[in-house]
């Protein structure tokens, strides 16, 4: 088995190293034709707008969307999760193109900038049930997004209480919200052949999320799943202007 890691920008080296620790070959993906040689794909964390521009430059969007439509597992971490979402808010001026497929609304940089990055223990009952180990996972949140809404076909694997201390002010300001900040946000989801985490498992020694993702490759139900690909745009009909969702 070979797992591709989109290597345009971000923490792709860390994902390749994590795969190596569980004796799986990680292949750096920079060209569309390289996707033909892998069974699954990880879209790493990094800077989502830059990643989108580089994917456009290398004409990767059609191949990546086809990869998803084929039912092959794709896992997005942090910026990679934004990339997979059907809708993103809090984007930069000009917006960014999204792969789509994951029926979620994601808020870019929900927790604030680099100064607001943090680590915390996250309850992961589904991960523990499938992979063993403790009921918690050490989540590394670096300029992380948050999932504000998830569709009915999305399985929520983990959520997180929004801090009520002084950091709440920076979260609210960053979100540009006039209403009350939500008490909880979703931080890990699964929908058919798609997996998403807003934190960075590749920056820890715990490889359970990588093992969990690999088991998705052998799931026979993935080939018949259609719920995860309904939001993938048709490249021949995509709008000329990149959307900004408010």
SELO-904865 format. One record per residue (C-alpha): residue in three letters; residue number from 1; y, z, x. Coordinates in nm, 3 decimals. Layout:
<sites>
('ALA'; NUM; (Y; Z; X))
...
</sites>
This chain:
<sites>
('UNK'; 1; (0.000; 0.000; 0.000))
('UNK'; 2; (0.347; -0.086; 0.122))
('UNK'; 3; (0.660; 0.059; -0.039))
('UNK'; 4; (0.991; -0.117; 0.001))
('UNK'; 5; (1.312; 0.074; 0.070))
('UNK'; 6; (1.637; -0.112; -0.002))
('UNK'; 7; (1.803; -0.104; 0.339))
('UNK'; 8; (2.154; -0.231; 0.272))
('UNK'; 9; (2.329; 0.102; 0.320))
('UNK'; 10; (2.266; 0.475; 0.282))
('UNK'; 11; (1.967; 0.701; 0.357))
('UNK'; 12; (1.696; 0.436; 0.380))
('UNK'; 13; (1.573; 0.560; 0.721))
('UNK'; 14; (1.508; 0.904; 0.573))
('UNK'; 15; (1.298; 0.757; 0.293))
('UNK'; 16; (1.093; 0.549; 0.539))
('UNK'; 17; (1.033; 0.865; 0.743))
('UNK'; 18; (0.926; 1.060; 0.432))
('UNK'; 19; (0.679; 0.785; 0.343))
('UNK'; 20; (0.542; 0.792; 0.696))
('UNK'; 21; (0.475; 1.165; 0.660))
('UNK'; 22; (0.240; 1.092; 0.369))
('UNK'; 23; (0.079; 0.803; 0.559))
('UNK'; 24; (0.239; 0.521; 0.361))
('UNK'; 25; (0.409; 0.219; 0.513))
('UNK'; 26; (0.776; 0.185; 0.427))
('UNK'; 27; (0.926; -0.165; 0.451))
('UNK'; 28; (1.302; -0.211; 0.486))
('UNK'; 29; (1.422; -0.463; 0.226))
('UNK'; 30; (1.731; -0.674; 0.295))
('UNK'; 31; (1.632; -1.017; 0.162))
('UNK'; 32; (1.494; -1.124; -0.179))
('UNK'; 33; (1.174; -1.274; -0.037))
('UNK'; 34; (1.079; -0.942; 0.127))
('UNK'; 35; (1.017; -0.792; -0.218))
('UNK'; 36; (0.706; -1.009; -0.252))
('UNK'; 37; (0.526; -0.800; 0.009))
('UNK'; 38; (0.571; -0.455; -0.150))
('UNK'; 39; (0.414; -0.274; -0.447))
('UNK'; 40; (0.709; -0.047; -0.527))
('UNK'; 41; (1.071; 0.001; -0.428))
('UNK'; 42; (1.301; 0.292; -0.345))
('UNK'; 43; (1.676; 0.245; -0.386))
('UNK'; 44; (1.827; 0.516; -0.163))
('UNK'; 45; (2.137; 0.728; -0.183))
('UNK'; 46; (2.458; 0.610; -0.024))
('UNK'; 47; (2.776; 0.454; -0.161))
('UNK'; 48; (2.692; 0.278; -0.486))
('UNK'; 49; (2.989; 0.039; -0.491))
('UNK'; 50; (2.921; -0.075; -0.134))
('UNK'; 51; (2.552; -0.113; -0.211))
('UNK'; 52; (2.630; -0.333; -0.511))
('UNK'; 53; (2.863; -0.555; -0.309))
('UNK'; 54; (2.603; -0.600; -0.035))
('UNK'; 55; (2.331; -0.676; -0.290))
('UNK'; 56; (2.557; -0.941; -0.441))
('UNK'; 57; (2.632; -1.086; -0.096))
('UNK'; 58; (2.260; -1.116; -0.015))
('UNK'; 59; (2.181; -1.257; -0.363))
('UNK'; 60; (1.944; -0.967; -0.431))
('UNK'; 61; (2.028; -0.898; -0.796))
('UNK'; 62; (1.799; -1.166; -0.953))
('UNK'; 63; (1.503; -1.063; -0.735))
('UNK'; 64; (1.557; -0.691; -0.795))
('UNK'; 65; (1.581; -0.739; -1.171))
('UNK'; 66; (1.268; -0.954; -1.170))
('UNK'; 67; (1.091; -0.681; -0.970))
('UNK'; 68; (1.173; -0.433; -1.247))
('UNK'; 69; (1.070; -0.674; -1.524))
('UNK'; 70; (0.731; -0.720; -1.355))
('UNK'; 71; (0.664; -0.350; -1.415))
('UNK'; 72; (0.663; -0.252; -1.049))
('UNK'; 73; (0.777; 0.108; -0.989))
('UNK'; 74; (1.136; 0.156; -0.874))
('UNK'; 75; (1.287; 0.492; -0.777))
('UNK'; 76; (1.660; 0.544; -0.740))
('UNK'; 77; (1.802; 0.850; -0.564))
('UNK'; 78; (2.168; 0.946; -0.606))
('UNK'; 79; (2.355; 0.613; -0.566))
('UNK'; 80; (2.025; 0.438; -0.632))
('UNK'; 81; (2.006; 0.610; -0.970))
('UNK'; 82; (2.354; 0.481; -1.057))
('UNK'; 83; (2.232; 0.135; -0.960))
('UNK'; 84; (1.941; 0.158; -1.209))
('UNK'; 85; (2.142; 0.296; -1.502))
('UNK'; 86; (2.238; 0.087; -1.802))
('UNK'; 87; (2.584; 0.246; -1.805))
('UNK'; 88; (2.800; 0.427; -1.553))
('UNK'; 89; (3.129; 0.609; -1.603))
('UNK'; 90; (3.381; 0.734; -1.349))
('UNK'; 91; (3.362; 0.414; -1.147))
('UNK'; 92; (3.619; 0.288; -0.901))
('UNK'; 93; (3.876; 0.029; -1.004))
('UNK'; 94; (3.698; -0.305; -1.034))
('UNK'; 95; (3.370; -0.145; -1.130))
('UNK'; 96; (3.034; -0.239; -0.986))
('UNK'; 97; (2.740; -0.444; -1.098))
('UNK'; 98; (2.437; -0.245; -1.212))
('UNK'; 99; (2.071; -0.344; -1.208))
('UNK'; 100; (2.012; -0.173; -1.542))
('UNK'; 101; (1.682; -0.081; -1.703))
('UNK'; 102; (1.718; 0.297; -1.714))
('UNK'; 103; (1.847; 0.395; -2.058))
('UNK'; 104; (2.098; 0.649; -1.931))
('UNK'; 105; (2.470; 0.705; -1.899))
('UNK'; 106; (2.546; 0.826; -1.547))
('UNK'; 107; (2.870; 0.981; -1.425))
('UNK'; 108; (2.946; 0.873; -1.071))
('UNK'; 109; (3.039; 1.166; -0.838))
('UNK'; 110; (3.017; 1.411; -1.128))
('UNK'; 111; (2.995; 1.713; -0.897))
('UNK'; 112; (3.295; 1.612; -0.687))
('UNK'; 113; (3.348; 1.472; -0.339))
('UNK'; 114; (3.191; 1.551; -0.004))
('UNK'; 115; (3.349; 1.898; 0.003))
('UNK'; 116; (3.169; 1.986; -0.322))
('UNK'; 117; (2.821; 1.896; -0.193))
('UNK'; 118; (2.566; 2.174; -0.226))
('UNK'; 119; (2.197; 2.272; -0.226))
('UNK'; 120; (2.015; 2.468; -0.494))
('UNK'; 121; (1.665; 2.538; -0.623))
('UNK'; 122; (1.580; 2.315; -0.919))
('UNK'; 123; (1.307; 2.386; -1.175))
('UNK'; 124; (1.058; 2.096; -1.169))
('UNK'; 125; (0.764; 2.186; -1.399))
('UNK'; 126; (0.640; 1.826; -1.431))
('UNK'; 127; (0.644; 1.772; -1.056))
('UNK'; 128; (0.463; 2.100; -0.993))
('UNK'; 129; (0.200; 2.017; -1.256))
('UNK'; 130; (0.127; 1.678; -1.100))
('UNK'; 131; (0.171; 1.754; -0.730))
('UNK'; 132; (0.112; 2.129; -0.705))
('UNK'; 133; (0.328; 2.359; -0.501))
('UNK'; 134; (0.610; 2.583; -0.626))
('UNK'; 135; (0.781; 2.545; -0.962))
('UNK'; 136; (1.111; 2.473; -0.787))
('UNK'; 137; (1.236; 2.203; -0.553))
('UNK'; 138; (1.524; 2.232; -0.307))
('UNK'; 139; (1.779; 1.988; -0.443))
('UNK'; 140; (2.031; 1.843; -0.199))
('UNK'; 141; (2.339; 1.722; -0.389))
('UNK'; 142; (2.578; 1.507; -0.184))
('UNK'; 143; (2.866; 1.359; -0.386))
('UNK'; 144; (2.604; 1.345; -0.656))
('UNK'; 145; (2.619; 1.180; -0.996))
('UNK'; 146; (2.487; 1.340; -1.313))
('UNK'; 147; (2.312; 1.194; -1.614))
('UNK'; 148; (2.521; 1.270; -1.921))
('UNK'; 149; (2.301; 1.100; -2.182))
('UNK'; 150; (1.944; 0.972; -2.190))
('UNK'; 151; (1.783; 0.747; -2.448))
('UNK'; 152; (1.480; 0.841; -2.661))
('UNK'; 153; (1.238; 0.663; -2.428))
('UNK'; 154; (1.350; 0.859; -2.123))
('UNK'; 155; (1.146; 1.158; -2.004))
('UNK'; 156; (1.367; 1.435; -1.865))
('UNK'; 157; (1.202; 1.582; -1.555))
('UNK'; 158; (1.476; 1.826; -1.452))
('UNK'; 159; (1.819; 1.947; -1.555))
('UNK'; 160; (2.079; 2.175; -1.402))
('UNK'; 161; (2.325; 2.426; -1.539))
('UNK'; 162; (2.682; 2.337; -1.450))
('UNK'; 163; (2.832; 2.621; -1.243))
('UNK'; 164; (3.074; 2.845; -1.430))
('UNK'; 165; (3.260; 2.960; -1.116))
('UNK'; 166; (3.555; 2.795; -0.939))
('UNK'; 167; (3.356; 2.476; -0.875))
('UNK'; 168; (3.372; 2.400; -1.248))
('UNK'; 169; (3.742; 2.317; -1.205))
('UNK'; 170; (3.668; 2.047; -0.948))
('UNK'; 171; (3.389; 1.908; -1.163))
('UNK'; 172; (3.615; 1.886; -1.467))
('UNK'; 173; (3.898; 1.729; -1.268))
('UNK'; 174; (3.664; 1.477; -1.111))
('UNK'; 175; (3.518; 1.385; -1.448))
('UNK'; 176; (3.870; 1.346; -1.587))
('UNK'; 177; (3.752; 1.522; -1.899))
('UNK'; 178; (3.980; 1.667; -2.161))
('UNK'; 179; (3.698; 1.838; -2.346))
('UNK'; 180; (3.473; 2.118; -2.228))
('UNK'; 181; (3.248; 2.046; -1.931))
('UNK'; 182; (2.881; 2.031; -2.044))
('UNK'; 183; (2.676; 2.345; -1.982))
('UNK'; 184; (2.382; 2.140; -1.850))
('UNK'; 185; (2.336; 1.792; -1.707))
('UNK'; 186; (2.020; 1.590; -1.648))
('UNK'; 187; (1.927; 1.540; -1.283))
('UNK'; 188; (1.582; 1.372; -1.284))
('UNK'; 189; (1.427; 1.124; -1.528))
('UNK'; 190; (1.139; 0.883; -1.572))
('UNK'; 191; (1.119; 0.582; -1.801))
('UNK'; 192; (0.818; 0.354; -1.777))
('UNK'; 193; (0.819; 0.209; -1.425))
('UNK'; 194; (1.154; 0.365; -1.334))
('UNK'; 195; (1.220; 0.703; -1.172))
('UNK'; 196; (1.562; 0.853; -1.101))
('UNK'; 197; (1.688; 1.163; -0.921))
('UNK'; 198; (2.054; 1.248; -0.866))
('UNK'; 199; (1.966; 1.457; -0.558))
('UNK'; 200; (1.813; 1.360; -0.221))
('UNK'; 201; (1.442; 1.453; -0.180))
('UNK'; 202; (1.429; 1.244; 0.138))
('UNK'; 203; (1.653; 1.500; 0.312))
('UNK'; 204; (1.395; 1.779; 0.273))
('UNK'; 205; (1.051; 1.841; 0.423))
('UNK'; 206; (0.901; 1.852; 0.072))
('UNK'; 207; (0.737; 1.513; 0.002))
('UNK'; 208; (0.620; 1.585; -0.353))
('UNK'; 209; (0.868; 1.346; -0.516))
('UNK'; 210; (0.748; 1.066; -0.288))
('UNK'; 211; (0.385; 1.145; -0.375))
('UNK'; 212; (0.474; 1.157; -0.745))
('UNK'; 213; (0.637; 0.815; -0.717))
('UNK'; 214; (0.336; 0.666; -0.541))
('UNK'; 215; (0.109; 0.771; -0.827))
('UNK'; 216; (0.322; 0.554; -1.056))
('UNK'; 217; (0.199; 0.248; -0.866))
('UNK'; 218; (-0.154; 0.303; -0.992))
('UNK'; 219; (-0.059; 0.377; -1.351))
('UNK'; 220; (-0.223; 0.101; -1.556))
('UNK'; 221; (0.012; 0.166; -1.846))
('UNK'; 222; (0.309; 0.044; -1.647))
('UNK'; 223; (0.206; -0.318; -1.684))
('UNK'; 224; (0.231; -0.298; -2.062))
('UNK'; 225; (0.545; -0.082; -2.076))
('UNK'; 226; (0.852; -0.257; -2.216))
('UNK'; 227; (1.081; 0.040; -2.278))
('UNK'; 228; (1.205; 0.051; -1.920))
('UNK'; 229; (1.314; -0.311; -1.893))
('UNK'; 230; (1.510; -0.368; -2.212))
('UNK'; 231; (1.842; -0.293; -2.043))
('UNK'; 232; (1.791; -0.527; -1.746))
('UNK'; 233; (2.056; -0.800; -1.780))
('UNK'; 234; (1.972; -1.170; -1.779))
('UNK'; 235; (2.133; -1.300; -1.459))
('UNK'; 236; (2.203; -1.637; -1.616))
('UNK'; 237; (2.419; -1.469; -1.883))
('UNK'; 238; (2.589; -1.187; -1.693))
('UNK'; 239; (2.968; -1.157; -1.738))
('UNK'; 240; (3.190; -1.292; -1.458))
('UNK'; 241; (3.390; -0.967; -1.439))
('UNK'; 242; (3.228; -0.640; -1.335))
('UNK'; 243; (3.254; -0.379; -1.611))
('UNK'; 244; (3.434; -0.046; -1.588))
('UNK'; 245; (3.309; 0.202; -1.847))
('UNK'; 246; (3.554; 0.468; -1.956))
</sites>
